């Protein structure tokens, strides 16, 4: 009557009874539920961290874009300033060259006027000396007229 199957059955029911008496299925279920809740919490935390990381990444991307825009504006302003400075420098150099050219032209005109005065003074002195010499030597009117005509024709060649 009590064979091995009986003892196996009694052992099985005793184990099941012990599990139920000590409430092991509830504890196992509670442990599994706790572990499941912990995993769910970790997943929620991971999702929150991921969302936060995406938000930080988006903020950094926005800051990078703003920095690029600002850098482009700075470069554009620098180009404008450089072009303006170059134009001002060209204008200043042009004005300086015009002033120097005008001064040189004025110096040339003054030198020409001075030279013309000196030549006129020399011609006048020469004419006075010639007239004095002619008067002293007593030249005839025809010879005097011829000398005056020759000097007048040579005067044009001398001035050029």
Buried (B, 14 or more C-beta within 10 A) or exposed (E): EEEEEEEEEEEEEEEEEEBEEEEBEEEEEEEEEEEEEEEEEEEEEEEEEEEEEEEEEEEEEEEEEEEEEEEEEEEEEEEEEEEEEEEEEEEEEEEEEEEEEEEEEEEEEEEEEEEEEEEEEEBEEEEEEBEEEBEEEEBEEEEBEEBBEEBEEEEEEEEE
